[in-house]
Amino acid sequence: MQTSDRNGELVGAIQLTEQHEILLISDQGTLVRTRAAEVSQVGRNTRA
């Protein structure tokens, strides 16, 4: 994963199956919980 000042550092990464759930926490305290099956598996190397 490419990181920058805009998107910050990668804290950790693990492989999941579609049965897992993901909990993302930003440094501002925003929580996002979703099923791994709902996350796109398409890779991309672009930045907005």
PDB file of N, H, CA, C and O in Angstrom:
ATOM      1  N   MET A   1       0.847  -1.180   0.000  1.00  0.00           N
ATOM      2  CA  MET A   1       0.000   0.000   0.000  1.00  0.00           C
ATOM      3  C   MET A   1       0.880   1.226   0.000  1.00  0.00           C
ATOM      4  O   MET A   1       1.830   1.334   0.776  1.00  0.00           O
ATOM      5  N   GLN A   2       0.549   2.147  -0.882  1.00  0.00           N
ATOM      6  H   GLN A   2      -0.222   2.060  -1.512  1.00  0.00           H
ATOM      7  CA  GLN A   2       1.276   3.411  -0.916  1.00  0.00           C
ATOM      8  C   GLN A   2       0.655   4.372   0.090  1.00  0.00           C
ATOM      9  O   GLN A   2      -0.560   4.574   0.095  1.00  0.00           O
ATOM     10  N   THR A   3       1.487   4.962   0.937  1.00  0.00           N
ATOM     11  H   THR A   3       2.473   4.797   0.933  1.00  0.00           H
ATOM     12  CA  THR A   3       0.992   5.935   1.916  1.00  0.00           C
ATOM     13  C   THR A   3       1.559   7.309   1.597  1.00  0.00           C
ATOM     14  O   THR A   3       2.562   7.436   0.895  1.00  0.00           O
ATOM     15  N   SER A   4       0.902   8.334   2.123  1.00  0.00           N
ATOM     16  H   SER A   4       0.087   8.231   2.693  1.00  0.00           H
ATOM     17  CA  SER A   4       1.347   9.712   1.931  1.00  0.00           C
ATOM     18  C   SER A   4       0.886  10.530   3.127  1.00  0.00           C
ATOM     19  O   SER A   4       0.230  10.007   4.028  1.00  0.00           O
ATOM     20  N   ASP A   5       1.225  11.797   3.134  1.00  0.00           N
ATOM     21  H   ASP A   5       1.758  12.222   2.402  1.00  0.00           H
ATOM     22  CA  ASP A   5       0.736  12.682   4.195  1.00  0.00           C
ATOM     23  C   ASP A   5      -0.780  12.787   4.161  1.00  0.00           C
ATOM     24  O   ASP A   5      -1.417  12.982   5.196  1.00  0.00           O
ATOM     25  N   ARG A   6      -1.369  12.654   2.953  1.00  0.00           N
ATOM     26  H   ARG A   6      -0.852  12.495   2.112  1.00  0.00           H
ATOM     27  CA  ARG A   6      -2.820  12.777   2.817  1.00  0.00           C
ATOM     28  C   ARG A   6      -3.552  11.584   3.418  1.00  0.00           C
ATOM     29  O   ARG A   6      -4.543  11.775   4.123  1.00  0.00           O
ATOM     30  N   ASN A   7      -3.093  10.355   3.161  1.00  0.00           N
ATOM     31  H   ASN A   7      -2.288  10.200   2.588  1.00  0.00           H
ATOM     32  CA  ASN A   7      -3.847   9.189   3.649  1.00  0.00           C
ATOM     33  C   ASN A   7      -3.248   8.567   4.906  1.00  0.00           C
ATOM     34  O   ASN A   7      -3.867   7.673   5.482  1.00  0.00           O
ATOM     35  N   GLY A   8      -2.075   8.997   5.357  1.00  0.00           N
ATOM     36  H   GLY A   8      -1.572   9.724   4.889  1.00  0.00           H
ATOM     37  CA  GLY A   8      -1.502   8.530   6.611  1.00  0.00           C
ATOM     38  C   GLY A   8      -0.814   7.183   6.497  1.00  0.00           C
ATOM     39  O   GLY A   8      -0.712   6.610   5.413  1.00  0.00           O
ATOM     40  N   GLU A   9      -0.342   6.686   7.639  1.00  0.00           N
ATOM     41  H   GLU A   9      -0.424   7.152   8.520  1.00  0.00           H
ATOM     42  CA  GLU A   9       0.400   5.438   7.693  1.00  0.00           C
ATOM     43  C   GLU A   9      -0.533   4.236   7.780  1.00  0.00           C
ATOM     44  O   GLU A   9      -1.647   4.331   8.296  1.00  0.00           O
ATOM     45  N   LEU A  10      -0.060   3.109   7.271  1.00  0.00           N
ATOM     46  H   LEU A  10       0.845   3.032   6.852  1.00  0.00           H
ATOM     47  CA  LEU A  10      -0.777   1.847   7.409  1.00  0.00           C
ATOM     48  C   LEU A  10      -0.447   1.279   8.782  1.00  0.00           C
ATOM     49  O   LEU A  10       0.723   1.066   9.102  1.00  0.00           O
ATOM     50  N   VAL A  11      -1.467   1.033   9.594  1.00  0.00           N
ATOM     51  H   VAL A  11      -2.417   1.205   9.335  1.00  0.00           H
ATOM     52  CA  VAL A  11      -1.260   0.533  10.943  1.00  0.00           C
ATOM     53  C   VAL A  11      -1.121  -0.982  10.945  1.00  0.00           C
ATOM     54  O   VAL A  11      -0.304  -1.525  11.688  1.00  0.00           O
ATOM     55  N   GLY A  12      -1.904  -1.669  10.126  1.00  0.00           N
ATOM     56  H   GLY A  12      -2.568  -1.228   9.522  1.00  0.00           H
ATOM     57  CA  GLY A  12      -1.824  -3.127  10.081  1.00  0.00           C
ATOM     58  C   GLY A  12      -2.609  -3.663   8.911  1.00  0.00           C
ATOM     59  O   GLY A  12      -3.469  -2.977   8.357  1.00  0.00           O
ATOM     60  N   ALA A  13      -2.307  -4.908   8.531  1.00  0.00           N
ATOM     61  H   ALA A  13      -1.609  -5.464   8.980  1.00  0.00           H
ATOM     62  CA  ALA A  13      -3.021  -5.551   7.428  1.00  0.00           C
ATOM     63  C   ALA A  13      -3.039  -7.055   7.658  1.00  0.00           C
ATOM     64  O   ALA A  13      -2.031  -7.642   8.050  1.00  0.00           O
ATOM     65  N   ILE A  14      -4.191  -7.677   7.413  1.00  0.00           N
ATOM     66  H   ILE A  14      -5.010  -7.200   7.094  1.00  0.00           H
ATOM     67  CA  ILE A  14      -4.330  -9.125   7.509  1.00  0.00           C
ATOM     68  C   ILE A  14      -5.213  -9.605   6.372  1.00  0.00           C
ATOM     69  O   ILE A  14      -5.958  -8.815   5.791  1.00  0.00           O
ATOM     70  N   GLN A  15      -5.142 -10.891   6.046  1.00  0.00           N
ATOM     71  H   GLN A  15      -4.537 -11.533   6.518  1.00  0.00           H
ATOM     72  CA  GLN A  15      -6.028 -11.463   5.046  1.00  0.00           C
ATOM     73  C   GLN A  15      -7.333 -11.879   5.713  1.00  0.00           C
ATOM     74  O   GLN A  15      -7.341 -12.360   6.846  1.00  0.00           O
ATOM     75  N   LEU A  16      -8.435 -11.685   4.993  1.00  0.00           N
ATOM     76  H   LEU A  16      -8.429 -11.294   4.072  1.00  0.00           H
ATOM     77  CA  LEU A  16      -9.764 -11.998   5.504  1.00  0.00           C
ATOM     78  C   LEU A  16     -10.488 -12.939   4.562  1.00  0.00           C
ATOM     79  O   LEU A  16     -10.085 -13.125   3.414  1.00  0.00           O
ATOM     80  N   THR A  17     -11.563 -13.528   5.062  1.00  0.00           N
ATOM     81  H   THR A  17     -11.890 -13.376   5.995  1.00  0.00           H
ATOM     82  CA  THR A  17     -12.493 -14.251   4.209  1.00  0.00           C
ATOM     83  C   THR A  17     -13.770 -13.427   4.131  1.00  0.00           C
ATOM     84  O   THR A  17     -13.925 -12.450   4.863  1.00  0.00           O
ATOM     85  N   GLU A  18     -14.672 -13.808   3.259  1.00  0.00           N
ATOM     86  H   GLU A  18     -14.546 -14.601   2.664  1.00  0.00           H
ATOM     87  CA  GLU A  18     -15.925 -13.063   3.113  1.00  0.00           C
ATOM     88  C   GLU A  18     -16.806 -13.142   4.359  1.00  0.00           C
ATOM     89  O   GLU A  18     -17.736 -12.347   4.494  1.00  0.00           O
ATOM     90  N   GLN A  19     -16.541 -14.066   5.262  1.00  0.00           N
ATOM     91  H   GLN A  19     -15.785 -14.712   5.152  1.00  0.00           H
ATOM     92  CA  GLN A  19     -17.340 -14.201   6.480  1.00  0.00           C
ATOM     93  C   GLN A  19     -16.909 -13.230   7.581  1.00  0.00           C
ATOM     94  O   GLN A  19     -17.627 -13.077   8.570  1.00  0.00           O
ATOM     95  N   HIS A  20     -15.765 -12.575   7.437  1.00  0.00           N
ATOM     96  H   HIS A  20     -15.182 -12.700   6.634  1.00  0.00           H
ATOM     97  CA  HIS A  20     -15.273 -11.651   8.454  1.00  0.00           C
ATOM     98  C   HIS A  20     -15.987 -10.304   8.381  1.00  0.00           C
ATOM     99  O   HIS A  20     -16.577  -9.949   7.361  1.00  0.00           O
ATOM    100  N   GLU A  21     -15.922  -9.566   9.484  1.00  0.00           N
ATOM    101  H   GLU A  21     -15.443  -9.855  10.313  1.00  0.00           H
ATOM    102  CA  GLU A  21     -16.357  -8.175   9.523  1.00  0.00           C
ATOM    103  C   GLU A  21     -15.129  -7.310   9.768  1.00  0.00           C
ATOM    104  O   GLU A  21     -14.155  -7.758  10.374  1.00  0.00           O
ATOM    105  N   ILE A  22     -15.177  -6.072   9.297  1.00  0.00           N
ATOM    106  H   ILE A  22     -15.968  -5.708   8.804  1.00  0.00           H
ATOM    107  CA  ILE A  22     -14.064  -5.137   9.408  1.00  0.00           C
ATOM    108  C   ILE A  22     -14.512  -3.944  10.237  1.00  0.00           C
ATOM    109  O   ILE A  22     -15.606  -3.417  10.038  1.00  0.00           O
ATOM    110  N   LEU A  23     -13.668  -3.522  11.162  1.00  0.00           N
ATOM    111  H   LEU A  23     -12.779  -3.950  11.324  1.00  0.00           H
ATOM    112  CA  LEU A  23     -13.916  -2.317  11.946  1.00  0.00           C
ATOM    113  C   LEU A  23     -12.751  -1.369  11.706  1.00  0.00           C
ATOM    114  O   LEU A  23     -11.617  -1.667  12.078  1.00  0.00           O
ATOM    115  N   LEU A  24     -13.029  -0.227  11.084  1.00  0.00           N
ATOM    116  H   LEU A  24     -13.951   0.015  10.781  1.00  0.00           H
ATOM    117  CA  LEU A  24     -12.011   0.779  10.794  1.00  0.00           C
ATOM    118  C   LEU A  24     -12.192   1.948  11.754  1.00  0.00           C
ATOM    119  O   LEU A  24     -13.313   2.389  12.010  1.00  0.00           O
ATOM    120  N   ILE A  25     -11.079   2.443  12.279  1.00  0.00           N
ATOM    121  H   ILE A  25     -10.169   2.085  12.070  1.00  0.00           H
ATOM    122  CA  ILE A  25     -11.123   3.561  13.215  1.00  0.00           C
ATOM    123  C   ILE A  25     -10.134   4.616  12.746  1.00  0.00           C
ATOM    124  O   ILE A  25      -8.942   4.337  12.619  1.00  0.00           O
ATOM    125  N   SER A  26     -10.619   5.828  12.487  1.00  0.00           N
ATOM    126  H   SER A  26     -11.587   6.055  12.591  1.00  0.00           H
ATOM    127  CA  SER A  26      -9.731   6.916  12.069  1.00  0.00           C
ATOM    128  C   SER A  26      -9.084   7.551  13.294  1.00  0.00           C
ATOM    129  O   SER A  26      -9.509   7.313  14.425  1.00  0.00           O
ATOM    130  N   ASP A  27      -8.053   8.362  13.059  1.00  0.00           N
ATOM    131  H   ASP A  27      -7.708   8.555  12.141  1.00  0.00           H
ATOM    132  CA  ASP A  27      -7.403   9.042  14.188  1.00  0.00           C
ATOM    133  C   ASP A  27      -8.293  10.122  14.793  1.00  0.00           C
ATOM    134  O   ASP A  27      -8.004  10.623  15.880  1.00  0.00           O
ATOM    135  N   GLN A  28      -9.390  10.492  14.091  1.00  0.00           N
ATOM    136  H   GLN A  28      -9.625  10.085  13.208  1.00  0.00           H
ATOM    137  CA  GLN A  28     -10.363  11.436  14.663  1.00  0.00           C
ATOM    138  C   GLN A  28     -11.463  10.709  15.439  1.00  0.00           C
ATOM    139  O   GLN A  28     -12.342  11.354  16.011  1.00  0.00           O
ATOM    140  N   GLY A  29     -11.423   9.362  15.463  1.00  0.00           N
ATOM    141  H   GLY A  29     -10.709   8.838  14.998  1.00  0.00           H
ATOM    142  CA  GLY A  29     -12.390   8.598  16.230  1.00  0.00           C
ATOM    143  C   GLY A  29     -13.598   8.121  15.444  1.00  0.00           C
ATOM    144  O   GLY A  29     -14.523   7.560  16.032  1.00  0.00           O
ATOM    145  N   THR A  30     -13.617   8.325  14.136  1.00  0.00           N
ATOM    146  H   THR A  30     -12.866   8.781  13.659  1.00  0.00           H
ATOM    147  CA  THR A  30     -14.722   7.840  13.314  1.00  0.00           C
ATOM    148  C   THR A  30     -14.633   6.326  13.178  1.00  0.00           C
ATOM    149  O   THR A  30     -13.570   5.793  12.858  1.00  0.00           O
ATOM    150  N   LEU A  31     -15.750   5.623  13.421  1.00  0.00           N
ATOM    151  H   LEU A  31     -16.613   6.056  13.681  1.00  0.00           H
ATOM    152  CA  LEU A  31     -15.799   4.167  13.319  1.00  0.00           C
ATOM    153  C   LEU A  31     -16.600   3.751  12.095  1.00  0.00           C
ATOM    154  O   LEU A  31     -17.656   4.319  11.816  1.00  0.00           O
ATOM    155  N   VAL A  32     -16.099   2.763  11.367  1.00  0.00           N
ATOM    156  H   VAL A  32     -15.241   2.302  11.593  1.00  0.00           H
ATOM    157  CA  VAL A  32     -16.814   2.204  10.225  1.00  0.00           C
ATOM    158  C   VAL A  32     -16.774   0.691  10.377  1.00  0.00           C
ATOM    159  O   VAL A  32     -15.697   0.102  10.467  1.00  0.00           O
ATOM    160  N   ARG A  33     -17.940   0.063  10.406  1.00  0.00           N
ATOM    161  H   ARG A  33     -18.815   0.541  10.333  1.00  0.00           H
ATOM    162  CA  ARG A  33     -18.025  -1.390  10.516  1.00  0.00           C
ATOM    163  C   ARG A  33     -18.734  -1.924   9.273  1.00  0.00           C
ATOM    164  O   ARG A  33     -19.808  -1.440   8.915  1.00  0.00           O
ATOM    165  N   THR A  34     -18.139  -2.917   8.616  1.00  0.00           N
ATOM    166  H   THR A  34     -17.267  -3.310   8.907  1.00  0.00           H
ATOM    167  CA  THR A  34     -18.722  -3.469   7.407  1.00  0.00           C
ATOM    168  C   THR A  34     -18.298  -4.918   7.244  1.00  0.00           C
ATOM    169  O   THR A  34     -17.316  -5.356   7.843  1.00  0.00           O
ATOM    170  N   ARG A  35     -19.034  -5.653   6.440  1.00  0.00           N
ATOM    171  H   ARG A  35     -19.831  -5.297   5.953  1.00  0.00           H
ATOM    172  CA  ARG A  35     -18.667  -7.035   6.132  1.00  0.00           C
ATOM    173  C   ARG A  35     -17.572  -7.047   5.077  1.00  0.00           C
ATOM    174  O   ARG A  35     -17.588  -6.236   4.151  1.00  0.00           O
ATOM    175  N   ALA A  36     -16.628  -7.957   5.212  1.00  0.00           N
ATOM    176  H   ALA A  36     -16.614  -8.616   5.964  1.00  0.00           H
ATOM    177  CA  ALA A  36     -15.535  -8.060   4.243  1.00  0.00           C
ATOM    178  C   ALA A  36     -16.081  -8.344   2.843  1.00  0.00           C
ATOM    179  O   ALA A  36     -15.490  -7.906   1.856  1.00  0.00           O
ATOM    180  N   ALA A  37     -17.172  -9.054   2.740  1.00  0.00           N
ATOM    181  H   ALA A  37     -17.652  -9.411   3.542  1.00  0.00           H
ATOM    182  CA  ALA A  37     -17.761  -9.385   1.442  1.00  0.00           C
ATOM    183  C   ALA A  37     -18.231  -8.133   0.692  1.00  0.00           C
ATOM    184  O   ALA A  37     -18.388  -8.177  -0.528  1.00  0.00           O
ATOM    185  N   GLU A  38     -18.458  -7.017   1.401  1.00  0.00           N
ATOM    186  H   GLU A  38     -18.330  -6.982   2.392  1.00  0.00           H
ATOM    187  CA  GLU A  38     -18.928  -5.788   0.778  1.00  0.00           C
ATOM    188  C   GLU A  38     -17.790  -4.897   0.284  1.00  0.00           C
ATOM    189  O   GLU A  38     -18.045  -3.881  -0.364  1.00  0.00           O
ATOM    190  N   VAL A  39     -16.539  -5.258   0.577  1.00  0.00           N
ATOM    191  H   VAL A  39     -16.332  -6.083   1.103  1.00  0.00           H
ATOM    192  CA  VAL A  39     -15.384  -4.449   0.161  1.00  0.00           C
ATOM    193  C   VAL A  39     -14.911  -4.934  -1.202  1.00  0.00           C
ATOM    194  O   VAL A  39     -14.722  -6.134  -1.402  1.00  0.00           O
ATOM    195  N   SER A  40     -14.719  -4.016  -2.139  1.00  0.00           N
ATOM    196  H   SER A  40     -14.872  -3.041  -1.977  1.00  0.00           H
ATOM    197  CA  SER A  40     -14.277  -4.356  -3.481  1.00  0.00           C
ATOM    198  C   SER A  40     -12.871  -4.969  -3.439  1.00  0.00           C
ATOM    199  O   SER A  40     -12.007  -4.511  -2.692  1.00  0.00           O
ATOM    200  N   GLN A  41     -12.658  -6.001  -4.247  1.00  0.00           N
ATOM    201  H   GLN A  41     -13.360  -6.372  -4.854  1.00  0.00           H
ATOM    202  CA  GLN A  41     -11.351  -6.644  -4.326  1.00  0.00           C
ATOM    203  C   GLN A  41     -10.523  -6.100  -5.476  1.00  0.00           C
ATOM    204  O   GLN A  41      -9.421  -6.590  -5.722  1.00  0.00           O
ATOM    205  N   VAL A  42     -11.020  -5.110  -6.179  1.00  0.00           N
ATOM    206  H   VAL A  42     -11.915  -4.712  -5.979  1.00  0.00           H
ATOM    207  CA  VAL A  42     -10.316  -4.525  -7.304  1.00  0.00           C
ATOM    208  C   VAL A  42      -9.222  -3.618  -6.770  1.00  0.00           C
ATOM    209  O   VAL A  42      -9.492  -2.753  -5.936  1.00  0.00           O
ATOM    210  N   GLY A  43      -7.999  -3.796  -7.233  1.00  0.00           N
ATOM    211  H   GLY A  43      -7.780  -4.498  -7.911  1.00  0.00           H
ATOM    212  CA  GLY A  43      -6.889  -2.951  -6.821  1.00  0.00           C
ATOM    213  C   GLY A  43      -6.882  -1.642  -7.586  1.00  0.00           C
ATOM    214  O   GLY A  43      -7.410  -1.562  -8.695  1.00  0.00           O
ATOM    215  N   ARG A  44      -6.285  -0.617  -6.996  1.00  0.00           N
ATOM    216  H   ARG A  44      -5.856  -0.682  -6.095  1.00  0.00           H
ATOM    217  CA  ARG A  44      -6.143   0.658  -7.689  1.00  0.00           C
ATOM    218  C   ARG A  44      -4.940   1.399  -7.130  1.00  0.00           C
ATOM    219  O   ARG A  44      -4.643   1.319  -5.938  1.00  0.00           O
ATOM    220  N   ASN A  45      -4.265   2.110  -7.991  1.00  0.00           N
ATOM    221  H   ASN A  45      -4.507   2.175  -8.959  1.00  0.00           H
ATOM    222  CA  ASN A  45      -3.074   2.851  -7.609  1.00  0.00           C
ATOM    223  C   ASN A  45      -3.249   4.345  -7.814  1.00  0.00           C
ATOM    224  O   ASN A  45      -2.266   5.061  -8.001  1.00  0.00           O
ATOM    225  N   THR A  46      -4.496   4.830  -7.783  1.00  0.00           N
ATOM    226  H   THR A  46      -5.295   4.248  -7.632  1.00  0.00           H
ATOM    227  CA  THR A  46      -4.754   6.240  -8.044  1.00  0.00           C
ATOM    228  C   THR A  46      -5.005   6.981  -6.751  1.00  0.00           C
ATOM    229  O   THR A  46      -5.372   6.382  -5.741  1.00  0.00           O
ATOM    230  N   ARG A  47      -4.806   8.278  -6.786  1.00  0.00           N
ATOM    231  H   ARG A  47      -4.507   8.765  -7.607  1.00  0.00           H
ATOM    232  CA  ARG A  47      -5.127   9.140  -5.651  1.00  0.00           C
ATOM    233  C   ARG A  47      -5.894  10.338  -6.156  1.00  0.00           C
ATOM    234  O   ARG A  47      -5.609  10.871  -7.229  1.00  0.00           O
ATOM    235  N   ALA A  48      -6.879  10.761  -5.365  1.00  0.00           N
ATOM    236  H   ALA A  48      -7.111  10.328  -4.493  1.00  0.00           H
ATOM    237  CA  ALA A  48      -7.667  11.938  -5.759  1.00  0.00           C
ATOM    238  C   ALA A  48      -7.056  13.194  -5.206  1.00  0.00           C
ATOM    239  O   ALA A  48      -7.577  14.286  -5.432  1.00  0.00           O
TER     240      ALA A  48
END
